[in-house]
Amino acid sequence: MPTELPYAADAEEALTYGELEVLRLQYQKELSQSHVTVQTKFNYAWGLVKSPLREYQTEGVRLLQELYRAEPGRRRECLYYLALGHYKMGNYEEARRFNALLLGKEPTNMQAQSLAGLIDQRVTRDGYIGMAIVGGVAAVSTLLLAGIIRRASRK
């Protein structure tokens, strides 16, 4: 999907099944040894967030939140991928919140600026869809009410 915002490529690109499987196996191996490195956990969370499957995205966001709380040195990366994960799941307010935190720390961050544009576009698009649905429901309701009134006036 071409976009005018080149830095947010992560929003649409997923890892292959094989790539994600490598990350999962490494994470599970370290988990079974009761010591998961920060890098392994981050890599697995990153891969999950990039997935098109919502359940994977949710797990990736959960892991990133754990990292964000526990690893101050990884907060910048976590903020971006938390914003991206919420964006992909349709949680636009959460995506905006995390992205705004990142932009507050790094106002010239091109990834975050690009993601902010994508979030705004999606919110606008979904807003138009919502308005169209509400308008359609109102039109159908008006037609039904007119039909009921017409029948009642014939009796």
DSSP file (Angstrom, degrees, kcal/mol; ACC not computed):
  #  RESIDUE AA STRUCTURE BP1 BP2  ACC     N-H-->O    O-->H-N    N-H-->O    O-->H-N    TCO  KAPPA ALPHA  PHI   PSI    X-CA   Y-CA   Z-CA
    1    1 A M              0   0    0      0, 0.0    11,-0.1     0, 0.0     2,-0.0   0.000 360.0 360.0 360.0 108.1    0.0    0.0    0.0
    2    2 A P        -     0   0    0      0, 0.0     2,-0.3     0, 0.0     0, 0.0  -0.349 360.0-179.5 -67.2 146.7    1.8    3.2   -1.1
    3    3 A T        -     0   0    0      1,-0.0     6,-0.0    -2,-0.0     5,-0.0  -0.981  40.2-130.6-144.4 154.0    1.8    6.0    1.3
    4    4 A E  S    S+     0   0    0     -2,-0.3    -1,-0.0     1,-0.2   110,-0.0   0.525  99.9  74.4 -78.0  -5.9    3.1    9.6    1.4
    5    5 A L    >   +     0   0    0      1,-0.1     3,-1.2   109,-0.1    -1,-0.2  -0.785  61.7 177.8-111.2  86.3    4.5    8.7    4.8
    6    6 A P  G >   +     0   0    0      0, 0.0     3,-0.6     0, 0.0    -1,-0.1   0.692  69.0  65.1 -68.4 -19.9    7.5    6.5    4.1
    7    7 A Y  G 3  S+     0   0    0      1,-0.2     3,-0.4   103,-0.2   108,-0.1   0.638  88.8  66.2 -82.1 -12.6    8.7    6.0    7.7
    8    8 A A  G X   +     0   0    0     -3,-1.2     3,-2.0     1,-0.2     4,-0.3  -0.071  56.5 128.2 -99.3  34.5    5.6    4.1    8.9
    9    9 A A  G X>  +     0   0    0     -3,-0.6     3,-1.6     1,-0.3     4,-1.5   0.806  62.6  71.2 -58.4 -29.4    6.2    1.0    6.7
   10   10 A D  G 34 S+     0   0    0     -3,-0.4    -1,-0.3     1,-0.3    -2,-0.1   0.733  82.4  73.4 -59.4 -21.6    6.0   -1.1    9.9
   11   11 A A  G <4 S+     0   0    0     -3,-2.0    -1,-0.3     1,-0.2    -2,-0.2   0.797 112.7  20.6 -65.5 -27.3    2.2   -0.4    9.9
   12   12 A E  T <4 S+     0   0    0     -3,-1.6     2,-0.5    -4,-0.3    -1,-0.2   0.574 102.6  91.5-118.6 -13.7    1.6   -2.7    7.0
   13   13 A E     <  -     0   0    0     -4,-1.5     2,-0.3    38,-0.0    -1,-0.0  -0.748  52.3-170.5 -93.8 126.9    4.5   -5.1    6.8
   14   14 A A        -     0   0    0     -2,-0.5    37,-0.1     1,-0.0     2,-0.1  -0.757  25.1-110.9-108.2 157.5    4.3   -8.4    8.6
   15   15 A L        -     0   0    0     32,-0.4     2,-0.1    -2,-0.3    -1,-0.0  -0.479  39.9-103.3 -76.3 157.0    7.0  -11.0    9.2
   16   16 A T     >  -     0   0    0     -2,-0.1     4,-2.4     1,-0.1     5,-0.2  -0.355  33.6-106.4 -71.8 164.3    6.7  -14.3    7.4
   17   17 A Y  H  > S+     0   0    0      1,-0.2     4,-2.4     2,-0.2     5,-0.1   0.915 122.2  51.6 -57.4 -43.0    5.5  -17.2    9.5
   18   18 A G  H  > S+     0   0    0      2,-0.2     4,-1.8     1,-0.2    -1,-0.2   0.888 108.8  49.4 -63.1 -41.0    9.0  -18.6    9.5
   19   19 A E  H  > S+     0   0    0      1,-0.2     4,-1.6     2,-0.2    -1,-0.2   0.929 113.5  45.8 -64.2 -45.3   10.5  -15.4   10.7
   20   20 A L  H  X S+     0   0    0     -4,-2.4     4,-2.6     1,-0.2    -2,-0.2   0.870 109.2  56.6 -65.8 -35.8    8.0  -15.1   13.5
   21   21 A E  H  X S+     0   0    0     -4,-2.4     4,-2.8    -5,-0.2    -1,-0.2   0.882 103.4  53.6 -63.8 -39.0    8.5  -18.8   14.4
   22   22 A V  H  X S+     0   0    0     -4,-1.8     4,-2.0     2,-0.2    -1,-0.2   0.926 111.8  45.3 -60.1 -45.0   12.3  -18.2   14.9
   23   23 A L  H  X S+     0   0    0     -4,-1.6     4,-2.3     2,-0.2    -2,-0.2   0.901 113.4  50.2 -65.5 -41.2   11.5  -15.4   17.3
   24   24 A R  H  X S+     0   0    0     -4,-2.6     4,-3.0     1,-0.2     5,-0.2   0.925 110.1  49.4 -63.9 -45.5    8.9  -17.4   19.1
   25   25 A L  H  X S+     0   0    0     -4,-2.8     4,-2.4     1,-0.2    -1,-0.2   0.896 111.6  48.7 -63.0 -40.6   11.2  -20.4   19.5
   26   26 A Q  H  X S+     0   0    0     -4,-2.0     4,-2.3    -5,-0.2    -1,-0.2   0.920 113.0  48.3 -64.3 -43.1   14.0  -18.3   20.9
   27   27 A Y  H  X S+     0   0    0     -4,-2.3     4,-2.5     1,-0.2    -2,-0.2   0.937 113.7  46.2 -62.4 -47.5   11.6  -16.6   23.3
   28   28 A Q  H  X S+     0   0    0     -4,-3.0     4,-2.4     2,-0.2    -1,-0.2   0.872 110.3  53.9 -65.5 -36.8   10.1  -20.0   24.5
   29   29 A K  H  X S+     0   0    0     -4,-2.4     4,-0.9    -5,-0.2    -1,-0.2   0.945 113.3  41.9 -61.5 -48.1   13.6  -21.5   24.9
   30   30 A E  H  <>S+     0   0    0     -4,-2.3     5,-2.3     1,-0.2     3,-0.3   0.867 112.7  54.7 -68.2 -35.6   14.7  -18.6   27.1
   31   31 A L  H ><5S+     0   0    0     -4,-2.5     3,-1.6     1,-0.2    -1,-0.2   0.905 105.6  52.2 -63.4 -41.1   11.4  -18.7   29.0
   32   32 A S  H 3<5S+     0   0    0     -4,-2.4    -1,-0.2     1,-0.3    -2,-0.2   0.745 107.9  52.4 -67.7 -22.1   11.8  -22.4   29.7
   33   33 A Q  T 3<5S-     0   0    0     -4,-0.9    -1,-0.3    -3,-0.3    -2,-0.2   0.313 115.2-119.7 -93.2   6.9   15.3  -21.6   31.1
   34   34 A S  T < 5S+     0   0    0     -3,-1.6     2,-0.2    -5,-0.1    -3,-0.2   0.727  87.8  90.6  61.4  26.1   13.7  -18.9   33.4
   35   35 A H      < -     0   0    0     -5,-2.3     2,-0.6     2,-0.0    -2,-0.1  -0.720  49.2-179.7-151.7  99.6   15.8  -16.1   31.8
   36   36 A V        -     0   0    0     -2,-0.2    -9,-0.1    -5,-0.1     2,-0.0  -0.875  26.7-132.3 -98.1 123.4   14.4  -14.2   28.9
   37   37 A T     >  -     0   0    0     -2,-0.6     4,-2.4     1,-0.1     5,-0.2  -0.360  17.7-118.4 -71.2 155.6   16.8  -11.4   27.7
   38   38 A V  H  > S+     0   0    0      1,-0.2     4,-2.7     2,-0.2     5,-0.2   0.902 114.8  52.2 -59.1 -42.5   15.4   -8.0   27.0
   39   39 A Q  H  > S+     0   0    0      2,-0.2     4,-2.9     1,-0.2    -1,-0.2   0.914 109.5  47.8 -64.1 -43.5   16.5   -8.2   23.4
   40   40 A T  H  > S+     0   0    0      2,-0.2     4,-2.4     1,-0.2     5,-0.2   0.927 113.7  47.3 -63.1 -44.8   14.7  -11.6   22.8
   41   41 A K  H  X S+     0   0    0     -4,-2.4     4,-2.5     2,-0.2    -2,-0.2   0.921 114.1  47.5 -63.1 -43.6   11.5  -10.3   24.5
   42   42 A F  H  X S+     0   0    0     -4,-2.7     4,-3.0    -5,-0.2     5,-0.2   0.941 111.4  50.4 -62.9 -47.3   11.6   -7.1   22.5
   43   43 A N  H  X S+     0   0    0     -4,-2.9     4,-2.3     1,-0.2    -2,-0.2   0.904 112.9  46.1 -59.0 -42.4   12.2   -9.0   19.2
   44   44 A Y  H  X S+     0   0    0     -4,-2.4     4,-2.4     2,-0.2    -1,-0.2   0.924 113.7  48.3 -66.9 -44.2    9.3  -11.4   19.8
   45   45 A A  H  X S+     0   0    0     -4,-2.5     4,-2.6    -5,-0.2    -2,-0.2   0.920 111.1  51.7 -60.5 -43.9    7.0   -8.5   20.9
   46   46 A W  H  X S+     0   0    0     -4,-3.0     4,-1.7     1,-0.2    -2,-0.2   0.919 110.7  47.8 -58.4 -46.6    8.0   -6.6   17.7
   47   47 A G  H  X S+     0   0    0     -4,-2.3     4,-0.5    -5,-0.2   -32,-0.4   0.890 111.8  49.8 -63.4 -40.0    7.3   -9.6   15.5
   48   48 A L  H >< S+     0   0    0     -4,-2.4     3,-1.1     1,-0.2    -2,-0.2   0.912 108.6  52.0 -65.6 -42.8    3.9  -10.1   17.2
   49   49 A V  H 3< S+     0   0    0     -4,-2.6    -1,-0.2     1,-0.3    -2,-0.2   0.866 107.2  53.5 -62.5 -35.9    2.9   -6.5   16.8
   50   50 A K  H 3< S+     0   0    0     -4,-1.7    -1,-0.3    -5,-0.2    -2,-0.2   0.627  88.9 106.3 -74.1 -12.7    3.7   -6.6   13.1
   51   51 A S  S << S-     0   0    0     -3,-1.1     6,-0.1    -4,-0.5   -35,-0.1  -0.275  72.8-135.3 -65.8 150.9    1.5   -9.6   12.6
   52   52 A P  S    S+     0   0    0      0, 0.0     2,-0.5     0, 0.0    -1,-0.1   0.560  81.3  95.8 -79.5  -7.5   -1.9   -9.3   10.9
   53   53 A L     >  -     0   0    0      1,-0.1     4,-2.3    -5,-0.1     3,-0.4  -0.734  68.7-148.2 -90.4 125.0   -3.5  -11.4   13.6
   54   54 A R  H  > S+     0   0    0     -2,-0.5     4,-2.8     1,-0.2     5,-0.2   0.869  96.5  56.7 -59.4 -39.6   -5.1   -9.4   16.4
   55   55 A E  H  > S+     0   0    0      1,-0.2     4,-1.8     2,-0.2    -1,-0.2   0.879 109.9  46.1 -63.4 -35.5   -4.4  -12.1   19.1
   56   56 A Y  H  > S+     0   0    0     -3,-0.4     4,-2.7     2,-0.2    -1,-0.2   0.910 111.6  51.5 -69.6 -42.6   -0.7  -11.8   18.2
   57   57 A Q  H  X S+     0   0    0     -4,-2.3     4,-2.5     1,-0.2    -2,-0.2   0.907 108.9  51.5 -59.9 -41.9   -0.8   -8.0   18.2
   58   58 A T  H  X S+     0   0    0     -4,-2.8     4,-2.1     2,-0.2    -1,-0.2   0.913 111.2  46.9 -62.3 -43.7   -2.4   -8.1   21.7
   59   59 A E  H  X S+     0   0    0     -4,-1.8     4,-2.4     2,-0.2    -2,-0.2   0.898 111.2  52.3 -65.2 -40.3    0.3  -10.4   23.0
   60   60 A G  H  X S+     0   0    0     -4,-2.7     4,-2.4     1,-0.2    -2,-0.2   0.907 109.3  49.1 -61.6 -42.7    3.0   -8.2   21.5
   61   61 A V  H  X S+     0   0    0     -4,-2.5     4,-2.4     2,-0.2    -1,-0.2   0.901 109.7  52.6 -64.1 -40.6    1.5   -5.1   23.1
   62   62 A R  H  X S+     0   0    0     -4,-2.1     4,-1.9     1,-0.2    -2,-0.2   0.934 111.0  46.2 -61.1 -45.8    1.4   -6.9   26.5
   63   63 A L  H  X S+     0   0    0     -4,-2.4     4,-2.3     1,-0.2    -1,-0.2   0.891 111.7  51.8 -64.1 -39.7    5.0   -7.8   26.2
   64   64 A L  H  X S+     0   0    0     -4,-2.4     4,-2.8     1,-0.2    -1,-0.2   0.877 106.9  53.3 -65.4 -37.0    6.0   -4.3   25.2
   65   65 A Q  H  X S+     0   0    0     -4,-2.4     4,-2.0     2,-0.2    -1,-0.2   0.899 108.2  50.5 -64.4 -39.1    4.1   -2.9   28.1
   66   66 A E  H  X S+     0   0    0     -4,-1.9     4,-2.1     2,-0.2    -2,-0.2   0.936 112.9  46.2 -62.0 -45.5    6.1   -5.2   30.4
   67   67 A L  H  X S+     0   0    0     -4,-2.3     4,-3.0     1,-0.2     7,-0.2   0.905 108.8  55.6 -63.0 -41.9    9.4   -4.0   28.8
   68   68 A Y  H  < S+     0   0    0     -4,-2.8    -1,-0.2     1,-0.2    -2,-0.2   0.910 112.5  42.5 -58.4 -43.3    8.3   -0.4   29.0
   69   69 A R  H  < S+     0   0    0     -4,-2.0    -1,-0.2     1,-0.2    -2,-0.2   0.879 123.8  35.8 -70.1 -38.1    7.8   -0.6   32.7
   70   70 A A  H  < S+     0   0    0     -4,-2.1    -2,-0.2     1,-0.2    -3,-0.2   0.700 115.5  49.3 -93.6 -21.2   10.9   -2.7   33.5
   71   71 A E    ><  -     0   0    0     -4,-3.0     3,-2.0    -5,-0.2     4,-0.3  -0.772  52.2-179.7-128.0  87.5   13.5   -1.3   31.0
   72   72 A P  G >  S+     0   0    0      0, 0.0     3,-1.2     0, 0.0     4,-0.3   0.811  83.6  62.6 -55.8 -31.1   13.9    2.5   30.9
   73   73 A G  G 3  S+     0   0    0      1,-0.2     4,-0.2     2,-0.1     3,-0.2   0.663 105.3  45.9 -69.5 -15.4   16.6    2.1   28.2
   74   74 A R  G <> S+     0   0    0     -3,-2.0     4,-2.5    -7,-0.2    -1,-0.2   0.295  80.3 104.3-107.4   7.4   14.1    0.6   25.8
   75   75 A R  H <> S+     0   0    0     -3,-1.2     4,-3.1    -4,-0.3     5,-0.2   0.870  75.3  56.0 -62.1 -38.6   11.2    3.0   26.3
   76   76 A R  H  > S+     0   0    0     -4,-0.3     4,-1.8     1,-0.2    -1,-0.2   0.953 113.2  40.4 -59.5 -50.2   11.7    4.9   23.1
   77   77 A E  H  > S+     0   0    0      1,-0.2     4,-2.2     2,-0.2     5,-0.2   0.897 115.4  52.6 -64.8 -40.1   11.4    1.7   21.0
   78   78 A C  H  X S+     0   0    0     -4,-2.5     4,-2.8     1,-0.2     5,-0.3   0.914 105.9  54.0 -62.9 -42.7    8.6    0.4   23.1
   79   79 A L  H  X S+     0   0    0     -4,-3.1     4,-2.5     1,-0.2    -1,-0.2   0.932 109.8  47.2 -58.4 -46.6    6.6    3.6   22.8
   80   80 A Y  H  X S+     0   0    0     -4,-1.8     4,-2.6     1,-0.2    -1,-0.2   0.944 116.5  42.3 -61.8 -47.7    6.7    3.5   19.0
   81   81 A Y  H  X S+     0   0    0     -4,-2.2     4,-2.6     2,-0.2    -1,-0.2   0.790 111.9  54.6 -75.4 -25.8    5.7   -0.2   18.8
   82   82 A L  H  X S+     0   0    0     -4,-2.8     4,-2.4    -5,-0.2     5,-0.2   0.926 111.5  45.9 -65.1 -44.7    3.1    0.2   21.5
   83   83 A A  H  X S+     0   0    0     -4,-2.5     4,-2.3    -5,-0.3    -2,-0.2   0.927 114.4  48.1 -61.8 -44.3    1.6    3.0   19.4
   84   84 A L  H  X S+     0   0    0     -4,-2.6     4,-2.7     2,-0.2    -2,-0.2   0.917 110.8  50.8 -63.0 -44.2    1.9    0.9   16.3
   85   85 A G  H  X S+     0   0    0     -4,-2.6     4,-1.7     1,-0.2    -2,-0.2   0.926 112.3  45.7 -60.7 -45.8    0.3   -2.1   18.0
   86   86 A H  H  X>S+     0   0    0     -4,-2.4     5,-2.7     2,-0.2     4,-0.6   0.886 111.6  53.5 -65.8 -37.5   -2.7   -0.1   19.2
   87   87 A Y  H ><5S+     0   0    0     -4,-2.3     3,-1.2    -5,-0.2    -2,-0.2   0.946 109.0  48.2 -59.2 -48.8   -3.0    1.5   15.7
   88   88 A K  H 3<5S+     0   0    0     -4,-2.7    -1,-0.2     1,-0.3    -2,-0.2   0.810 111.7  50.2 -64.6 -29.5   -3.1   -1.9   14.0
   89   89 A M  H 3<5S-     0   0    0     -4,-1.7    -1,-0.3    -5,-0.2    -2,-0.2   0.516 118.4-111.0 -86.3  -4.1   -5.7   -3.1   16.5
   90   90 A G  T <<5S+     0   0    0     -3,-1.2     2,-1.4    -4,-0.6    -3,-0.2   0.610  76.9 133.4  85.8  12.0   -7.9   -0.1   16.0
   91   91 A N     >< +     0   0    0     -5,-2.7     4,-2.4    -6,-0.2     5,-0.2  -0.604  25.0 166.4 -91.3  73.6   -7.3    1.4   19.4
   92   92 A Y  H  >  +     0   0    0     -2,-1.4     4,-2.7     1,-0.2    -1,-0.2   0.816  67.3  54.0 -68.2 -33.2   -6.6    4.9   18.0
   93   93 A E  H  > S+     0   0    0      2,-0.2     4,-2.2    -3,-0.2    -1,-0.2   0.921 112.6  44.7 -66.9 -41.3   -6.8    6.8   21.2
   94   94 A E  H  > S+     0   0    0      2,-0.2     4,-2.5     1,-0.2     5,-0.3   0.907 112.6  52.3 -66.3 -41.2   -4.2    4.5   22.8
   95   95 A A  H  X S+     0   0    0     -4,-2.4     4,-2.5     1,-0.2    -2,-0.2   0.930 111.0  47.3 -59.6 -45.4   -2.1    4.7   19.7
   96   96 A R  H  X S+     0   0    0     -4,-2.7     4,-2.8     2,-0.2    -1,-0.2   0.906 110.3  53.3 -61.3 -41.9   -2.2    8.5   19.8
   97   97 A R  H  X S+     0   0    0     -4,-2.2     4,-1.8     2,-0.2    -2,-0.2   0.944 113.3  40.7 -61.6 -50.0   -1.3    8.5   23.5
   98   98 A F  H  X S+     0   0    0     -4,-2.5     4,-1.9     1,-0.2    -1,-0.2   0.903 116.4  50.1 -66.0 -40.6    1.8    6.4   23.1
   99   99 A N  H  X S+     0   0    0     -4,-2.5     4,-2.8    -5,-0.3    -2,-0.2   0.884 108.7  52.6 -65.9 -37.4    2.8    8.2   20.0
  100  100 A A  H  X S+     0   0    0     -4,-2.8     4,-2.2     2,-0.2    -1,-0.2   0.879 106.4  53.8 -65.6 -37.2    2.4   11.6   21.7
  101  101 A L  H  X S+     0   0    0     -4,-1.8     4,-1.2    -5,-0.2    -1,-0.2   0.923 111.1  45.9 -61.3 -42.9    4.6   10.4   24.5
  102  102 A L  H >X S+     0   0    0     -4,-1.9     4,-2.9     1,-0.2     3,-0.5   0.931 112.9  48.7 -65.6 -45.5    7.3    9.6   22.0
  103  103 A L  H 3< S+     0   0    0     -4,-2.8    -1,-0.2     1,-0.2    -2,-0.2   0.817 105.6  59.4 -65.2 -29.5    6.9   12.8   20.1
  104  104 A G  H 3< S+     0   0    0     -4,-2.2    -1,-0.2    -5,-0.2    -2,-0.2   0.847 114.8  35.7 -64.6 -33.0    7.1   14.7   23.4
  105  105 A K  H << S+     0   0    0     -4,-1.2    -2,-0.2    -3,-0.5    -1,-0.2   0.813 135.7  23.0 -86.5 -34.9   10.5   13.2   23.9
  106  106 A E    ><  +     0   0    0     -4,-2.9     3,-2.1    -5,-0.1    -1,-0.2  -0.684  65.2 175.7-135.6  78.5   11.6   13.3   20.3
  107  107 A P  T 3  S+     0   0    0      0, 0.0    -1,-0.1     0, 0.0    -4,-0.1   0.719  82.8  50.6 -60.9 -21.7    9.6   15.9   18.3
  108  108 A T  T 3  S+     0   0    0     -5,-0.0     2,-0.6     4,-0.0    -5,-0.1   0.301  74.4 132.2 -99.1  10.3   11.6   15.3   15.1
  109  109 A N    <>  -     0   0    0     -3,-2.1     4,-2.3     1,-0.2     5,-0.2  -0.491  43.1-160.8 -66.7 112.4   11.2   11.5   15.2
  110  110 A M  H  > S+     0   0    0     -2,-0.6     4,-2.6     1,-0.2     5,-0.2   0.847  87.1  55.1 -67.3 -34.9   10.1   10.8   11.6
  111  111 A Q  H  > S+     0   0    0      2,-0.2     4,-2.7     1,-0.2    -1,-0.2   0.952 111.9  43.7 -61.3 -47.8    8.7    7.4   12.4
  112  112 A A  H  > S+     0   0    0      2,-0.2     4,-2.3     1,-0.2    -2,-0.2   0.882 113.5  50.5 -67.1 -38.9    6.4    8.9   15.1
  113  113 A Q  H  X S+     0   0    0     -4,-2.3     4,-1.7     2,-0.2    -1,-0.2   0.920 112.6  47.6 -63.5 -42.6    5.4   11.8   12.9
  114  114 A S  H  X S+     0   0    0     -4,-2.6     4,-2.0     1,-0.2    -2,-0.2   0.918 111.7  49.1 -63.7 -44.7    4.6    9.4   10.1
  115  115 A L  H  X S+     0   0    0     -4,-2.7     4,-2.8     1,-0.2    -1,-0.2   0.878 106.3  57.3 -64.2 -37.1    2.6    7.2   12.4
  116  116 A A  H  X S+     0   0    0     -4,-2.3     4,-2.5     1,-0.2    -1,-0.2   0.907 106.8  49.7 -59.3 -41.2    0.7   10.2   13.7
  117  117 A G  H  X S+     0   0    0     -4,-1.7     4,-2.4     2,-0.2    -1,-0.2   0.906 110.8  48.7 -64.1 -41.6   -0.4   10.9   10.2
  118  118 A L  H  X S+     0   0    0     -4,-2.0     4,-2.4     2,-0.2    -2,-0.2   0.908 111.1  50.3 -64.7 -41.3   -1.6    7.4    9.6
  119  119 A I  H  X S+     0   0    0     -4,-2.8     4,-2.6     2,-0.2     5,-0.2   0.941 111.4  48.4 -61.4 -46.8   -3.5    7.4   12.9
  120  120 A D  H  X S+     0   0    0     -4,-2.5     4,-2.4     1,-0.2    -2,-0.2   0.905 111.0  50.7 -61.1 -41.9   -5.2   10.7   11.9
  121  121 A Q  H  X S+     0   0    0     -4,-2.4     4,-2.7     1,-0.2    -1,-0.2   0.921 112.2  46.6 -61.2 -43.8   -6.1    9.3    8.5
  122  122 A R  H  X S+     0   0    0     -4,-2.4     4,-3.0     2,-0.2     5,-0.2   0.896 111.6  50.4 -67.6 -40.6   -7.6    6.2   10.0
  123  123 A V  H  X S+     0   0    0     -4,-2.6     4,-2.1     2,-0.2    -1,-0.2   0.920 112.8  47.4 -63.2 -42.3   -9.6    8.1   12.6
  124  124 A T  H  X S+     0   0    0     -4,-2.4     4,-2.2    -5,-0.2    -2,-0.2   0.936 113.8  47.1 -63.3 -46.9  -10.9   10.4    9.8
  125  125 A R  H  X S+     0   0    0     -4,-2.7     4,-2.3     1,-0.2    -2,-0.2   0.934 113.8  46.8 -61.0 -47.2  -11.8    7.5    7.6
  126  126 A D  H  X S+     0   0    0     -4,-3.0     4,-2.6     1,-0.2    -1,-0.2   0.845 109.7  55.6 -65.5 -32.2  -13.5    5.6   10.4
  127  127 A G  H  X S+     0   0    0     -4,-2.1     4,-2.5    -5,-0.2    -1,-0.2   0.913 108.1  47.8 -64.1 -42.7  -15.3    8.8   11.4
  128  128 A Y  H  X S+     0   0    0     -4,-2.2     4,-2.4     2,-0.2    -2,-0.2   0.906 111.6  50.1 -64.6 -40.9  -16.7    9.1    7.9
  129  129 A I  H  X S+     0   0    0     -4,-2.3     4,-2.3     2,-0.2    -2,-0.2   0.924 111.0  49.8 -62.3 -44.0  -17.8    5.4    7.9
  130  130 A G  H  X S+     0   0    0     -4,-2.6     4,-2.6     1,-0.2    -2,-0.2   0.907 110.7  49.2 -60.9 -42.7  -19.5    6.0   11.3
  131  131 A M  H  X S+     0   0    0     -4,-2.5     4,-2.7     1,-0.2    -1,-0.2   0.891 110.1  51.5 -64.9 -38.3  -21.3    9.1   10.0
  132  132 A A  H  X S+     0   0    0     -4,-2.4     4,-2.5     2,-0.2    -2,-0.2   0.899 110.7  48.3 -64.9 -40.0  -22.4    7.1    6.9
  133  133 A I  H  X S+     0   0    0     -4,-2.3     4,-2.6     2,-0.2    -2,-0.2   0.939 113.1  46.8 -64.7 -47.1  -23.8    4.3    9.1
  134  134 A V  H  X S+     0   0    0     -4,-2.6     4,-2.4     1,-0.2    -2,-0.2   0.913 113.2  50.1 -61.3 -42.3  -25.6    6.7   11.3
  135  135 A G  H  X S+     0   0    0     -4,-2.7     4,-2.3     1,-0.2    -1,-0.2   0.901 110.9  49.2 -62.9 -40.8  -27.0    8.5    8.3
  136  136 A G  H  X S+     0   0    0     -4,-2.5     4,-2.4     2,-0.2    -2,-0.2   0.907 111.2  48.9 -64.8 -42.3  -28.2    5.3    6.8
  137  137 A V  H  X S+     0   0    0     -4,-2.6     4,-2.6     1,-0.2    -2,-0.2   0.906 111.7  50.1 -63.4 -41.5  -29.9    4.2   10.0
  138  138 A A  H  X S+     0   0    0     -4,-2.4     4,-2.4    -5,-0.2    -2,-0.2   0.908 110.9  49.0 -64.2 -41.5  -31.6    7.6   10.2
  139  139 A A  H  X S+     0   0    0     -4,-2.3     4,-2.3     2,-0.2    -2,-0.2   0.927 113.2  46.2 -64.7 -44.6  -32.8    7.4    6.6
  140  140 A V  H  X S+     0   0    0     -4,-2.4     4,-2.6     2,-0.2    -2,-0.2   0.910 112.6  51.0 -64.1 -41.9  -34.2    3.8    7.1
  141  141 A S  H  X S+     0   0    0     -4,-2.6     4,-2.6     1,-0.2    -1,-0.2   0.905 109.7  50.3 -62.0 -41.2  -35.8    4.9   10.4
  142  142 A T  H  X S+     0   0    0     -4,-2.4     4,-2.5     2,-0.2    -2,-0.2   0.914 111.2  48.4 -63.5 -43.2  -37.4    7.9    8.7
  143  143 A L  H  X S+     0   0    0     -4,-2.3     4,-2.3     2,-0.2    -2,-0.2   0.911 112.6  48.2 -64.6 -42.3  -38.8    5.7    5.9
  144  144 A L  H  X S+     0   0    0     -4,-2.6     4,-2.3     2,-0.2    -2,-0.2   0.922 112.7  48.3 -63.8 -43.2  -40.2    3.2    8.4
  145  145 A L  H  X S+     0   0    0     -4,-2.6     4,-2.6     2,-0.2    -2,-0.2   0.905 110.8  51.0 -63.4 -41.6  -41.8    5.9   10.4
  146  146 A A  H  X S+     0   0    0     -4,-2.5     4,-2.5     1,-0.2    -1,-0.2   0.900 110.3  50.1 -62.8 -40.1  -43.3    7.4    7.3
  147  147 A G  H  X S+     0   0    0     -4,-2.3     4,-2.3     2,-0.2    -2,-0.2   0.898 111.2  48.2 -64.9 -40.7  -44.7    4.0    6.3
  148  148 A I  H  X S+     0   0    0     -4,-2.3     4,-2.5     2,-0.2    -2,-0.2   0.917 113.0  47.7 -65.3 -43.5  -46.2    3.5    9.7
  149  149 A I  H  X S+     0   0    0     -4,-2.6     4,-2.2     2,-0.2    -2,-0.2   0.912 111.2  51.1 -64.1 -42.4  -47.8    7.0    9.7
  150  150 A R  H  X S+     0   0    0     -4,-2.5     4,-1.1     2,-0.2    -2,-0.2   0.914 112.0  46.8 -62.3 -43.6  -49.2    6.5    6.2
  151  151 A R  H  X S+     0   0    0     -4,-2.3     4,-0.9     1,-0.2     3,-0.5   0.915 112.1  50.5 -64.3 -42.1  -50.7    3.1    7.2
  152  152 A A  H  < S+     0   0    0     -4,-2.5     3,-0.5     1,-0.2    -1,-0.2   0.863 108.4  51.7 -65.6 -35.0  -52.2    4.7   10.3
  153  153 A S  H  < S+     0   0    0     -4,-2.2    -1,-0.2     1,-0.2    -2,-0.2   0.727 104.5  58.1 -76.3 -19.8  -53.7    7.6    8.4
  154  154 A R  H  <        0   0    0     -4,-1.1    -1,-0.2    -3,-0.5    -2,-0.2   0.713 360.0 360.0 -77.9 -21.9  -55.4    5.2    5.9
  155  155 A K     <        0   0    0     -4,-0.9    -1,-0.2    -3,-0.5    -2,-0.2   0.476 360.0 360.0 -81.2 360.0  -57.3    3.4    8.7
